[in-house]
Amino acid sequence: MAEFDTLRFGSIDVPGEEQIEFRRGLLGFEQLRRFVHVEVAEEAPFGWLQSLDEPQTAFVVANPAVFFPGYKIEIDPRELGDIRPGPNDRLVVLGICTIPDRFTDASMNLLGPIAINAVTQKGKQLVLNRSGFTTQHRLTDGDVKIEAEPRQRSKLKPRATRQPAQATNF
């Protein structure tokens, strides 16, 4: 287990088996290679992809299927490289979300989803060429509607925190 300081969550302990390695980083953030997926019950279905290399960098993420039930990734398995799942592995797919001041304008990047092999903890951001998806699919266009305004949250309780996190709003 290693301790990491973060801007959003304070000091967190992250077991080695929960550290996600992105061999090539994320698009635009190639220098950041280690992350942890932080889930805060009060913020579900959203979570955070927190950089372990840069304390101030964290991305709001969510499972695309929650908002877009028909969302399917069609990709040549060879493009998965070192995250290719084995027979007993599974891939976790996350979309990076943009949550602007007007929550009704919230969107998700469906063109560049993140795939994580849940067994090996290797991740990769995919680019779905010729998919028809965009980097800014509005979340309110899906079958699941989310509230129009963010709730006030008194305390965040991300898993693996040692110190209480500060309250935050989207």
N, CA and C atoms as an extended XYZ file, in Angstrom:
510
Properties=species:S:1:pos:R:3:atomname:S:1:resname:S:1:resid:I:1 pbc="F F F"
N         0.852       -1.170        0.000 N   MET     1
C         0.000        0.000        0.000 CA  MET     1
C         0.894        1.227        0.000 C   MET     1
N         0.484        2.209       -0.792 N   ALA     2
C         1.252        3.448       -0.864 CA  ALA     2
C         0.326        4.626       -0.579 C   ALA     2
N         0.878        5.653        0.020 N   GLU     3
C         0.114        6.846        0.344 CA  GLU     3
C         0.361        7.896       -0.724 C   GLU     3
N        -0.727        8.540       -1.164 N   PHE     4
C        -0.642        9.574       -2.186 CA  PHE     4
C        -1.407       10.801       -1.710 C   PHE     4
N        -0.835       11.968       -1.940 N   ASP     5
C        -1.526       13.220       -1.653 CA  ASP     5
C        -2.277       13.633       -2.900 C   ASP     5
N        -3.536       14.023       -2.720 N   THR     6
C        -4.348       14.482       -3.831 CA  THR     6
C        -4.982       15.811       -3.459 C   THR     6
N        -5.271       16.612       -4.439 N   LEU     7
C        -5.914       17.894       -4.197 CA  LEU     7
C        -7.370       17.691       -3.783 C   LEU     7
N        -8.065       16.787       -4.424 N   ARG     8
C        -9.501       16.599       -4.203 CA  ARG     8
C        -9.813       15.778       -2.959 C   ARG     8
N        -9.047       14.733       -2.683 N   PHE     9
C        -9.381       13.797       -1.617 CA  PHE     9
C        -8.432       13.836       -0.431 C   PHE     9
N        -7.436       14.691       -0.466 N   GLY    10
C        -6.458       14.706        0.607 CA  GLY    10
C        -5.503       13.532        0.455 C   GLY    10
N        -5.036       13.009        1.560 N   SER    11
C        -4.111       11.884        1.542 CA  SER    11
C        -4.910       10.581        1.458 C   SER    11
N        -4.553        9.729        0.481 N   ILE    12
C        -5.249        8.453        0.333 CA  ILE    12
C        -4.237        7.313        0.281 C   ILE    12
N        -4.625        6.183        0.849 N   ASP    13
C        -3.836        4.960        0.762 CA  ASP    13
C        -4.385        4.146       -0.398 C   ASP    13
N        -3.513        3.747       -1.297 N   VAL    14
C        -3.930        2.977       -2.460 CA  VAL    14
C        -3.118        1.686       -2.505 C   VAL    14
N        -3.790        0.548       -2.285 N   PRO    15
C        -3.076       -0.728       -2.399 CA  PRO    15
C        -2.518       -0.894       -3.811 C   PRO    15
N        -1.404       -1.568       -3.928 N   GLY    16
C        -0.776       -1.791       -5.225 CA  GLY    16
C        -1.714       -2.409       -6.239 C   GLY    16
N        -2.590       -3.317       -5.791 N   GLU    17
C        -3.499       -3.987       -6.717 CA  GLU    17
C        -4.632       -3.091       -7.212 C   GLU    17
N        -4.763       -1.876       -6.657 N   GLU    18
C        -5.772       -0.933       -7.130 CA  GLU    18
C        -5.170        0.177       -7.986 C   GLU    18
N        -3.869        0.190       -8.118 N   GLN    19
C        -3.218        1.190       -8.963 CA  GLN    19
C        -3.328        0.750      -10.415 C   GLN    19
N        -3.877        1.633      -11.236 N   ILE    20
C        -4.098        1.325      -12.648 CA  ILE    20
C        -2.965        1.946      -13.454 C   ILE    20
N        -2.342        1.141      -14.298 N   GLU    21
C        -1.233        1.615      -15.119 CA  GLU    21
C        -1.698        1.825      -16.560 C   GLU    21
N        -1.486        3.042      -17.048 N   PHE    22
C        -1.737        3.384      -18.449 CA  PHE    22
C        -0.367        3.544      -19.090 C   PHE    22
N         0.028        2.572      -19.849 N   ARG    23
C         1.379        2.565      -20.423 CA  ARG    23
C         1.660        3.815      -21.249 C   ARG    23
N         0.654        4.331      -21.937 N   ARG    24
C         0.830        5.526      -22.776 CA  ARG    24
C         0.101        6.741      -22.215 C   ARG    24
N        -0.370        6.670      -21.002 N   GLY    25
C        -1.112        7.776      -20.412 CA  GLY    25
C        -2.468        7.942      -21.079 C   GLY    25
N        -3.088        9.076      -20.857 N   LEU    26
C        -4.352        9.418      -21.499 CA  LEU    26
C        -4.085       10.491      -22.537 C   LEU    26
N        -4.977       10.604      -23.519 N   LEU    27
C        -4.784       11.600      -24.570 CA  LEU    27
C        -4.689       12.998      -23.969 C   LEU    27
N        -3.604       13.679      -24.274 N   GLY    28
C        -3.363       15.008      -23.721 CA  GLY    28
C        -2.660       14.979      -22.366 C   GLY    28
N        -2.571       13.811      -21.770 N   PHE    29
C        -1.941       13.641      -20.452 CA  PHE    29
C        -1.015       12.427      -20.491 C   PHE    29
N        -0.247       12.323      -21.557 N   GLU    30
C         0.602       11.159      -21.778 CA  GLU    30
C         1.633       10.947      -20.679 C   GLU    30
N         2.018       12.016      -19.968 N   GLN    31
C         3.022       11.905      -18.917 CA  GLN    31
C         2.458       11.280      -17.642 C   GLN    31
N         1.133       11.196      -17.525 N   LEU    32
C         0.504       10.610      -16.339 CA  LEU    32
C         0.201        9.148      -16.625 C   LEU    32
N         0.810        8.260      -15.873 N   ARG    33
C         0.708        6.829      -16.160 CA  ARG    33
C        -0.004        6.020      -15.085 C   ARG    33
N        -0.083        6.561      -13.856 N   ARG    34
C        -0.675        5.794      -12.751 CA  ARG    34
C        -1.912        6.510      -12.225 C   ARG    34
N        -2.992        5.741      -12.075 N   PHE    35
C        -4.265        6.294      -11.612 CA  PHE    35
C        -4.914        5.327      -10.632 C   PHE    35
N        -5.944        5.811       -9.957 N   VAL    36
C        -6.814        4.969       -9.151 CA  VAL    36
C        -8.239        5.421       -9.441 C   VAL    36
N        -9.147        4.455       -9.510 N   HIS    37
C       -10.563        4.771       -9.701 CA  HIS    37
C       -11.180        4.937       -8.320 C   HIS    37
N       -11.594        6.145       -7.995 N   VAL    38
C       -12.169        6.463       -6.689 CA  VAL    38
C       -13.676        6.577       -6.840 C   VAL    38
N       -14.387        5.812       -6.042 N   GLU    39
C       -15.842        5.873       -6.055 CA  GLU    39
C       -16.328        6.456       -4.735 C   GLU    39
N       -17.208        7.438       -4.824 N   VAL    40
C       -17.787        8.088       -3.664 CA  VAL    40
C       -19.285        7.817       -3.730 C   VAL    40
N       -19.811        7.090       -2.743 N   ALA    41
C       -21.207        6.642       -2.778 CA  ALA    41
C       -22.177        7.792       -3.055 C   ALA    41
N       -21.949        8.940       -2.437 N   GLU    42
C       -22.854       10.072       -2.588 CA  GLU    42
C       -22.836       10.669       -3.992 C   GLU    42
N       -21.851       10.315       -4.797 N   GLU    43
C       -21.735       10.878       -6.138 CA  GLU    43
C       -22.088        9.885       -7.238 C   GLU    43
N       -22.519        8.687       -6.864 N   ALA    44
C       -22.872        7.676       -7.866 CA  ALA    44
C       -23.954        8.241       -8.791 C   ALA    44
N       -23.887        7.947      -10.070 N   PRO    45
C       -23.063        6.962      -10.751 CA  PRO    45
C       -21.702        7.484      -11.192 C   PRO    45
N       -21.329        8.666      -10.722 N   PHE    46
C       -20.037        9.220      -11.107 CA  PHE    46
C       -18.940        8.764      -10.161 C   PHE    46
N       -17.738        8.715      -10.682 N   GLY    47
C       -16.557        8.414       -9.896 CA  GLY    47
C       -15.442        9.321      -10.371 C   GLY    47
N       -14.246        9.046       -9.905 N   TRP    48
C       -13.076        9.855      -10.261 CA  TRP    48
C       -11.947        8.947      -10.712 C   TRP    48
N       -11.249        9.351      -11.748 N   LEU    49
C       -10.012        8.704      -12.142 CA  LEU    49
C        -8.922        9.661      -11.667 C   LEU    49
N        -8.358        9.348      -10.501 N   GLN    50
C        -7.393       10.215       -9.834 CA  GLN    50
C        -5.987        9.837      -10.247 C   GLN    50
N        -5.228       10.830      -10.716 N   SER    51
C        -3.828       10.598      -11.055 CA  SER    51
C        -3.032       10.376       -9.782 C   SER    51
N        -2.143        9.400       -9.816 N   LEU    52
C        -1.220        9.171       -8.706 CA  LEU    52
C         0.122        9.831       -8.987 C   LEU    52
N         0.276       10.374      -10.190 N   ASP    53
C         1.507       11.067      -10.571 CA  ASP    53
C         1.418       12.576      -10.372 C   ASP    53
N         0.213       13.119      -10.410 N   GLU    54
C         0.014       14.563      -10.303 CA  GLU    54
C        -1.200       14.808       -9.410 C   GLU    54
N        -0.991       15.270       -8.180 N   PRO    55
C        -2.066       15.360       -7.188 CA  PRO    55
C        -3.280       16.176       -7.615 C   PRO    55
N        -3.097       17.182       -8.468 N   GLN    56
C        -4.211       18.049       -8.834 CA  GLN    56
C        -5.036       17.532      -10.011 C   GLN    56
N        -4.665       16.403      -10.605 N   THR    57
C        -5.373       15.911      -11.788 CA  THR    57
C        -6.282       14.742      -11.437 C   THR    57
N        -7.576       14.944      -11.684 N   ALA    58
C        -8.587       13.900      -11.503 CA  ALA    58
C        -9.686       14.154      -12.526 C   ALA    58
N       -10.175       13.087      -13.111 N   PHE    59
C       -11.218       13.183      -14.127 CA  PHE    59
C       -12.512       12.593      -13.587 C   PHE    59
N       -13.636       13.255      -13.849 N   VAL    60
C       -14.941       12.695      -13.520 CA  VAL    60
C       -15.223       11.617      -14.556 C   VAL    60
N       -15.573       10.415      -14.095 N   VAL    61
C       -15.833        9.294      -14.994 CA  VAL    61
C       -17.137        8.595      -14.596 C   VAL    61
N       -17.690        7.864      -15.553 N   ALA    62
C       -18.886        7.058      -15.288 CA  ALA    62
C       -18.948        5.938      -16.311 C   ALA    62
N       -19.709        4.922      -15.993 N   ASN    63
C       -19.951        3.821      -16.910 CA  ASN    63
C       -20.900        4.336      -17.995 C   ASN    63
N       -20.502        4.333      -19.265 N   PRO    64
C       -21.364        4.847      -20.329 CA  PRO    64
C       -22.717        4.148      -20.411 C   PRO    64
N       -22.784        2.863      -20.064 N   ALA    65
C       -24.035        2.112      -20.170 CA  ALA    65
C       -25.124        2.643      -19.246 C   ALA    65
N       -24.742        3.351      -18.185 N   VAL    66
C       -25.734        3.930      -17.283 CA  VAL    66
C       -26.560        4.984      -18.017 C   VAL    66
N       -25.924        5.762      -18.867 N   PHE    67
C       -26.593        6.848      -19.569 CA  PHE    67
C       -26.972        6.483      -20.998 C   PHE    67
N       -26.247        5.552      -21.588 N   PHE    68
C       -26.452        5.159      -22.983 CA  PHE    68
C       -26.507        3.631      -23.057 C   PHE    68
N       -27.662        3.030      -22.744 N   PRO    69
C       -27.758        1.570      -22.657 CA  PRO    69
C       -27.328        0.833      -23.933 C   PRO    69
N       -27.451        1.447      -25.087 N   GLY    70
C       -27.065        0.793      -26.326 CA  GLY    70
C       -25.617        0.974      -26.710 C   GLY    70
N       -24.829        1.616      -25.856 N   TYR    71
C       -23.424        1.907      -26.170 CA  TYR    71
C       -22.620        0.617      -26.262 C   TYR    71
N       -21.991        0.413      -27.402 N   LYS    72
C       -21.164       -0.774      -27.624 CA  LYS    72
C       -19.828       -0.337      -28.209 C   LYS    72
N       -18.782       -0.981      -27.750 N   ILE    73
C       -17.439       -0.718      -28.281 CA  ILE    73
C       -17.118       -1.809      -29.290 C   ILE    73
N       -16.854       -1.397      -30.501 N   GLU    74
C       -16.429       -2.347      -31.527 CA  GLU    74
C       -15.001       -2.000      -31.902 C   GLU    74
N       -14.090       -2.875      -31.509 N   ILE    75
C       -12.671       -2.613      -31.729 CA  ILE    75
C       -11.963       -3.937      -32.015 C   ILE    75
N       -10.984       -3.869      -32.850 N   ASP    76
C       -10.180       -5.056      -33.150 CA  ASP    76
C        -9.445       -5.449      -31.863 C   ASP    76
N        -9.570       -6.703      -31.418 N   PRO    77
C        -8.922       -7.127      -30.170 CA  PRO    77
C        -7.422       -6.865      -30.149 C   PRO    77
N        -6.784       -6.837      -31.319 N   ARG    78
C        -5.341       -6.555      -31.365 CA  ARG    78
C        -5.030       -5.134      -30.905 C   ARG    78
N        -6.005       -4.220      -31.038 N   GLU    79
C        -5.791       -2.835      -30.610 CA  GLU    79
C        -5.787       -2.700      -29.092 C   GLU    79
N        -6.271       -3.708      -28.397 N   LEU    80
C        -6.299       -3.653      -26.935 CA  LEU    80
C        -4.911       -3.830      -26.331 C   LEU    80
N        -3.997       -4.452      -27.077 N   GLY    81
C        -2.628       -4.617      -26.596 CA  GLY    81
C        -2.572       -5.304      -25.256 C   GLY    81
N        -1.850       -4.694      -24.292 N   ASP    82
C        -1.625       -5.352      -23.004 CA  ASP    82
C        -2.821       -5.319      -22.060 C   ASP    82
N        -3.938       -4.721      -22.476 N   ILE    83
C        -5.136       -4.781      -21.623 CA  ILE    83
C        -6.098       -5.868      -22.095 C   ILE    83
N        -5.726       -6.567      -23.170 N   ARG    84
C        -6.604       -7.610      -23.712 CA  ARG    84
C        -6.961       -8.584      -22.603 C   ARG    84
N        -8.280       -8.802      -22.399 N   PRO    85
C        -8.680       -9.693      -21.313 CA  PRO    85
C        -8.432      -11.153      -21.644 C   PRO    85
N        -8.023      -11.904      -20.624 N   GLY    86
C        -7.907      -13.346      -20.734 CA  GLY    86
C        -9.289      -13.957      -20.559 C   GLY    86
N        -9.368      -15.271      -20.549 N   PRO    87
C       -10.671      -15.938      -20.450 CA  PRO    87
C       -11.440      -15.616      -19.172 C   PRO    87
N       -10.754      -15.327      -18.085 N   ASN    88
C       -11.431      -15.033      -16.819 CA  ASN    88
C       -11.350      -13.562      -16.425 C   ASN    88
N       -10.829      -12.721      -17.316 N   ASP    89
C       -10.710      -11.291      -17.043 CA  ASP    89
C       -11.952      -10.562      -17.563 C   ASP    89
N       -12.155       -9.362      -17.061 N   ARG    90
C       -13.210       -8.527      -17.612 CA  ARG    90
C       -12.670       -7.118      -17.783 C   ARG    90
N       -13.233       -6.415      -18.763 N   LEU    91
C       -12.856       -5.030      -19.000 CA  LEU    91
C       -13.893       -4.116      -18.361 C   LEU    91
N       -13.407       -3.100      -17.672 N   VAL    92
C       -14.260       -2.049      -17.142 CA  VAL    92
C       -14.144       -0.892      -18.121 C   VAL    92
N       -15.281       -0.373      -18.565 N   VAL    93
C       -15.277        0.736      -19.517 CA  VAL    93
C       -15.818        1.968      -18.815 C   VAL    93
N       -15.077        3.069      -18.928 N   LEU    94
C       -15.471        4.339      -18.328 CA  LEU    94
C       -15.414        5.431      -19.383 C   LEU    94
N       -16.282        6.405      -19.251 N   GLY    95
C       -16.237        7.577      -20.106 CA  GLY    95
C       -15.859        8.773      -19.257 C   GLY    95
N       -15.009        9.640      -19.793 N   ILE    96
C       -14.644       10.871      -19.087 CA  ILE    96
C       -15.777       11.867      -19.292 C   ILE    96
N       -16.227       12.457      -18.198 N   CYS    97
C       -17.358       13.392      -18.231 CA  CYS    97
C       -16.873       14.830      -18.077 C   CYS    97
N       -17.619       15.722      -18.666 N   THR    98
C       -17.413       17.154      -18.476 CA  THR    98
C       -18.653       17.667      -17.762 C   THR    98
N       -18.456       18.258      -16.598 N   ILE    99
C       -19.564       18.767      -15.794 CA  ILE    99
C       -19.408       20.287      -15.704 C   ILE    99
N       -20.047       21.040      -16.605 N   PRO   100
C       -19.928       22.501      -16.582 CA  PRO   100
C       -20.811       23.119      -15.501 C   PRO   100
N       -20.833       24.444      -15.434 N   ASP   101
C       -21.646       25.134      -14.435 CA  ASP   101
C       -23.118       24.747      -14.532 C   ASP   101
N       -23.641       24.666      -15.736 N   ARG   102
C       -25.027       24.215      -15.936 CA  ARG   102
C       -25.001       22.697      -16.079 C   ARG   102
N       -25.463       22.019      -15.056 N   PHE   103
C       -25.375       20.566      -15.027 CA  PHE   103
C       -26.152       19.923      -16.175 C   PHE   103
N       -27.155       20.620      -16.694 N   THR   104
C       -27.918       20.080      -17.817 CA  THR   104
C       -27.068       19.989      -19.077 C   THR   104
N       -25.916       20.642      -19.105 N   ASP   105
C       -25.000       20.576      -20.247 CA  ASP   105
C       -23.900       19.536      -20.056 C   ASP   105
N       -24.004       18.718      -19.015 N   ALA   106
C       -22.987       17.691      -18.748 CA  ALA   106
C       -22.894       16.738      -19.932 C   ALA   106
N       -21.655       16.311      -20.236 N   SER   107
C       -21.452       15.417      -21.380 CA  SER   107
C       -20.418       14.349      -21.046 C   SER   107
N       -20.357       13.345      -21.940 N   MET   108
C       -19.401       12.245      -21.773 CA  MET   108
C       -18.700       12.011      -23.106 C   MET   108
N       -17.404       11.710      -23.008 N   ASN   109
C       -16.613       11.376      -24.183 CA  ASN   109
C       -16.845        9.904      -24.521 C   ASN   109
N       -17.654        9.647      -25.554 N   LEU   110
C       -17.906        8.276      -25.994 CA  LEU   110
C       -16.965        7.868      -27.119 C   LEU   110
N       -16.300        8.832      -27.727 N   LEU   111
C       -15.352        8.540      -28.796 CA  LEU   111
C       -14.045        7.990      -28.241 C   LEU   111
N       -13.668        8.424      -27.038 N   GLY   112
C       -12.403        7.999      -26.425 CA  GLY   112
C       -12.609        7.363      -25.076 C   GLY   112
N       -13.319        6.224      -25.013 N   PRO   113
C       -13.553        5.592      -23.711 CA  PRO   113
C       -12.265        5.024      -23.117 C   PRO   113
N       -12.311        4.828      -21.831 N   ILE   114
C       -11.188        4.231      -21.109 CA  ILE   114
C       -11.561        2.778      -20.815 C   ILE   114
N       -10.670        1.868      -21.139 N   ALA   115
C       -10.883        0.446      -20.842 CA  ALA   115
C        -9.816        0.013      -19.850 C   ALA   115
N       -10.245       -0.684      -18.809 N   ILE   116
C        -9.335       -1.158      -17.764 CA  ILE   116
C        -9.547       -2.650      -17.586 C   ILE   116
N        -8.479       -3.402      -17.666 N   ASN   117
C        -8.536       -4.832      -17.367 CA  ASN   117
C        -8.597       -4.942      -15.846 C   ASN   117
N        -9.730       -5.422      -15.337 N   ALA   118
C        -9.958       -5.461      -13.886 CA  ALA   118
C        -9.048       -6.432      -13.155 C   ALA   118
N        -8.434       -7.359      -13.853 N   VAL   119
C        -7.540       -8.325      -13.213 CA  VAL   119
C        -6.101       -7.810      -13.204 C   VAL   119
N        -5.626       -7.328      -14.352 N   THR   120
C        -4.232       -6.886      -14.440 CA  THR   120
C        -4.040       -5.428      -14.038 C   THR   120
N        -5.137       -4.671      -13.930 N   GLN   121
C        -5.102       -3.244      -13.613 CA  GLN   121
C        -4.298       -2.445      -14.654 C   GLN   121
N        -4.353       -2.876      -15.886 N   LYS   122
C        -3.758       -2.140      -17.005 CA  LYS   122
C        -4.903       -1.414      -17.696 C   LYS   122
N        -4.656       -0.165      -18.088 N   GLY   123
C        -5.690        0.624      -18.738 CA  GLY   123
C        -5.209        1.228      -20.035 C   GLY   123
N        -6.172        1.606      -20.855 N   LYS   124
C        -5.855        2.229      -22.133 CA  LYS   124
C        -7.033        3.087      -22.554 C   LYS   124
N        -6.733        4.280      -23.068 N   GLN   125
C        -7.794        5.080      -23.660 CA  GLN   125
C        -7.894        4.686      -25.127 C   GLN   125
N        -9.086        4.291      -25.524 N   LEU   126
C        -9.324        3.862      -26.891 CA  LEU   126
C        -9.800        5.040      -27.728 C   LEU   126
N        -9.619        4.958      -29.030 N   VAL   127
C       -10.186        5.930      -29.959 CA  VAL   127
C       -11.010        5.127      -30.952 C   VAL   127
N       -12.328        5.359      -30.929 N   LEU   128
C       -13.251        4.582      -31.744 CA  LEU   128
C       -13.492        5.279      -33.080 C   LEU   128
N       -12.545        5.149      -33.982 N   ASN   129
C       -12.667        5.741      -35.312 CA  ASN   129
C       -13.865        5.140      -36.032 C   ASN   129
N       -14.516        5.933      -36.830 N   ARG   130
C       -15.663        5.496      -37.638 CA  ARG   130
C       -16.806        4.962      -36.784 C   ARG   130
N       -16.949        5.453      -35.572 N   SER   131
C       -17.986        4.934      -34.679 CA  SER   131
C       -19.262        5.781      -34.703 C   SER   131
N       -19.151        7.030      -35.101 N   GLY   132
C       -20.301        7.923      -35.027 CA  GLY   132
C       -20.447        8.591      -33.672 C   GLY   132
N       -19.613        8.211      -32.710 N   PHE   133
C       -19.662        8.824      -31.390 CA  PHE   133
C       -18.858       10.127      -31.403 C   PHE   133
N       -19.098       10.962      -30.394 N   THR   134
C       -18.364       12.218      -30.268 CA  THR   134
C       -17.700       12.278      -28.901 C   THR   134
N       -16.971       13.340      -28.688 N   THR   135
C       -16.334       13.553      -27.391 CA  THR   135
C       -17.263       14.281      -26.421 C   THR   135
N       -18.455       14.668      -26.886 N   GLN   136
C       -19.354       15.442      -26.027 CA  GLN   136
C       -20.810       15.011      -26.172 C   GLN   136
N       -21.117       13.778      -25.826 N   HIS   137
C       -22.501       13.317      -25.819 CA  HIS   137
C       -23.163       13.809      -24.539 C   HIS   137
N       -24.245       14.565      -24.686 N   ARG   138
C       -24.938       15.088      -23.504 CA  ARG   138
C       -25.549       13.950      -22.698 C   ARG   138
N       -25.343       13.989      -21.387 N   LEU   139
C       -25.836       12.923      -20.516 CA  LEU   139
C       -27.352       12.899      -20.430 C   LEU   139
N       -27.997       14.013      -20.570 N   THR   140
C       -29.448       14.052      -20.479 CA  THR   140
C       -30.116       13.526      -21.736 C   THR   140
N       -29.344       13.175      -22.768 N   ASP   141
C       -29.915       12.589      -23.975 CA  ASP   141
C       -30.147       11.090      -23.827 C   ASP   141
N       -29.584       10.479      -22.781 N   GLY   142
C       -29.731        9.037      -22.582 CA  GLY   142
C       -31.061        8.692      -21.953 C   GLY   142
N       -31.298        7.408      -21.725 N   ASP   143
C       -32.545        6.946      -21.123 CA  ASP   143
C       -32.624        7.293      -19.639 C   ASP   143
N       -31.482        7.476      -18.992 N   VAL   144
C       -31.459        7.805      -17.573 CA  VAL   144
C       -31.298        9.308      -17.438 C   VAL   144
N       -32.207        9.946      -16.727 N   LYS   145
C       -32.124       11.383      -16.517 CA  LYS   145
C       -31.397       11.646      -15.202 C   LYS   145
N       -30.548       12.651      -15.202 N   ILE   146
C       -29.847       13.022      -13.981 CA  ILE   146
C       -30.378       14.366      -13.529 C   ILE   146
N       -30.223       14.665      -12.265 N   GLU   147
C       -30.791       15.893      -11.739 CA  GLU   147
C       -30.205       17.115      -12.427 C   GLU   147
N       -31.014       18.165      -12.513 N   ALA   148
C       -30.619       19.360      -13.254 CA  ALA   148
C       -29.580       20.187      -12.518 C   ALA   148
N       -29.581       20.152      -11.229 N   GLU   149
C       -28.629       20.932      -10.452 CA  GLU   149
C       -27.874       20.001       -9.508 C   GLU   149
N       -26.600       20.261       -9.281 N   PRO   150
C       -25.851       19.393       -8.364 CA  PRO   150
C       -26.347       19.541       -6.928 C   PRO   150
N       -26.294       18.437       -6.185 N   ARG   151
C       -26.653       18.466       -4.769 CA  ARG   151
C       -25.486       19.028       -3.966 C   ARG   151
N       -25.796       19.601       -2.832 N   GLN   152
C       -24.752       19.980       -1.894 CA  GLN   152
C       -24.325       18.712       -1.179 C   GLN   152
N       -23.058       18.509       -1.042 N   ARG   153
C       -22.561       17.310       -0.370 CA  ARG   153
C       -21.776       17.728        0.860 C   ARG   153
N       -22.115       17.134        1.982 N   SER   154
C       -21.452       17.549        3.206 CA  SER   154
C       -20.106       16.856        3.390 C   SER   154
N       -20.029       15.569        3.113 N   LYS   155
C       -18.768       14.852        3.275 CA  LYS   155
C       -18.630       13.825        2.174 C   LYS   155
N       -17.468       13.739        1.627 N   LEU   156
C       -17.169       12.698        0.662 CA  LEU   156
C       -16.450       11.593        1.394 C   LEU   156
N       -16.755       10.375        1.064 N   LYS   157
C       -16.099        9.243        1.712 CA  LYS   157
C       -15.563        8.304        0.645 C   LYS   157
N       -14.520        8.718       -0.061 N   PRO   158
C       -13.969        7.804       -1.056 CA  PRO   158
C       -13.309        6.631       -0.356 C   PRO   158
N       -13.326        5.496       -1.021 N   ARG   159
C       -12.681        4.337       -0.431 CA  ARG   159
C       -11.189        4.621       -0.304 C   ARG   159
N       -10.560        4.020        0.626 N   ALA   160
C        -9.116        4.071        0.829 CA  ALA   160
C        -8.608        5.418        1.321 C   ALA   160
N        -9.460        6.260        1.891 N   THR   161
C        -8.933        7.520        2.411 CA  THR   161
C        -8.481        7.334        3.847 C   THR   161
N        -7.413        7.993        4.183 N   ARG   162
C        -6.933        7.974        5.570 CA  ARG   162
C        -7.466        9.166        6.320 C   ARG   162
N        -7.562       10.289        5.638 N   GLN   163
C        -8.041       11.503        6.278 CA  GLN   163
C        -9.380       11.879        5.638 C   GLN   163
N       -10.294       12.491        6.396 N   PRO   164
C       -11.572       12.875        5.804 CA  PRO   164
C       -11.336       13.843        4.641 C   PRO   164
N       -12.067       13.625        3.587 N   ALA   165
C       -11.944       14.493        2.405 CA  ALA   165
C       -12.770       15.756        2.626 C   ALA   165
N       -12.391       16.788        1.940 N   GLN   166
C       -13.123       18.046        2.001 CA  GLN   166
C       -14.386       17.943        1.174 C   GLN   166
N       -15.436       18.646        1.577 N   ALA   167
C       -16.667       18.658        0.796 CA  ALA   167
C       -16.407       19.314       -0.549 C   ALA   167
N       -17.120       18.890       -1.545 N   THR   168
C       -16.931       19.429       -2.885 CA  THR   168
C       -18.239       19.434       -3.629 C   THR   168
N       -18.342       20.262       -4.614 N   ASN   169
C       -19.501       20.296       -5.505 CA  ASN   169
C       -19.017       20.117       -6.926 C   ASN   169
N       -19.873       19.584       -7.764 N   PHE   170
C       -19.539       19.494       -9.186 CA  PHE   170
C       -19.637       20.863       -9.793 C   PHE   170
